Amino acid sequence: MKVLIVHNFHRSGSASGDDQVFRHESALLEAEGVTVLRYSVKNDSFDQQNGLGKMFSALSMFWSWKAYREIRNICKTEKPDVVHIHTFFPLLSPSVFVAAHRSSAKVVQTLHDTRYVCPNATSMRDAELCNACADGKYFRMCKYKCFKGSRLQSLIVACIFKIHRLLRIFYKDIDTYVCLNDVQMELLEQAGFDRNKMIKKYNSVSQPVPIETSLPDLPERFVVYYGRIGEEKGMDILLNVWKRLPEIPLVVMGDGPLAEDFQKFMKSNQMTNVQYLGYTPHDKCIAIVQKAEFVVFPSVWYEGCSMVIIESFSLKKPVVATDIGFMKEAIQSGYNGLKCRRKDVADFTAKIRYLWEHPQEAKEIGENAYRDFQKNYTEEADVRKLLEIYER
């Protein structure tokens, strides 16, 4: 079998889940003997252009003739059985779907976010969940400045998705949608997508191995948060919870747009029980998580198939998380973690304190989490499901 895998990378230094999945699944398929071709672009290329170049790149977000020609040429020369597209926005454009479909290849897309329901991909507005644009009336984005706080940029994105929705490219030029959770499938169906084309497949992480690496000075016992330091990850919830938990040490790893605000809040509130390590290389990050009591994950948006959750499970760590999106189906309260109501500081505080005060129970829950990892999130399960999708 021959598969062409297509992806639009985020900027260098990003630890985005879709970037990780593109690399990880490509390697898994090659290890199974599949011939894997790769075609990718990186958002850095946009940053490096001058003003005129950025203008043309912005126009190509509607339709990239370059990506269209190159996908067509690869398909003509290599004749892949399947073209598997991960992220196409912003630089590849919807032209990649048409190019692949016109080349007689079967087209698969992994939906890493809710962009077909919300062109902003977050399903959030003013820190609240919002799926209003599922009806295709995308120009309301301009009123609320949904895309990067700009009416102009929101107009451009709204036009892109409106045009291609009218052309039905996202409906007719994709044979299979790989969804990451049940909520995502329900939202897509409400937006008019064919449920028969949807297949659910979880992400995976490699089997954990002991890691030898130097670590910073850490408390004897601590809870850990790791991931993006952004609004959608519930950073304000995390900080307000830990204001109420001065007796529990928290170690935070990650970077993002709210990193500076996060540190200012810690300083102004004299939160000496919170240790912020910033960006932490993956091996060191995993070694620190291995030493933690459990992981806290107060995300306020629809996670796809959170790498943090399944990685924590692989390390035998319970997760205290919000009861929405992927977490709603992945976490069984009292079995492999604890679920909390979205943005409910009191609920998070109570459940974190309970788990902290019952370390033996936390350890047992961690063992269950590992059993869940072995059942659902191993590389073997992942590649087996991928091959089933391609054969289908």
Helices and strands as residue ranges (DSSP letters): E 2-9, H 17-31, E 35-42, H 44-47, H 51-60, H 65-78, E 82-85, H 95-102, E 106-110, E 124-125, E 128-129, G 132-135, H 140-144, H 151-166, H 169-172, E 176-179, H 182-190, G 195-197, E 198-200, E 223-226, G 231-233, H 235-243, E 250-253, H 259-268, E 274-278, H 282-291, E 295-297, H 307-314, E 319-322, H 325-330, E 337-340, H 345-357, H 359-376, H 379-391
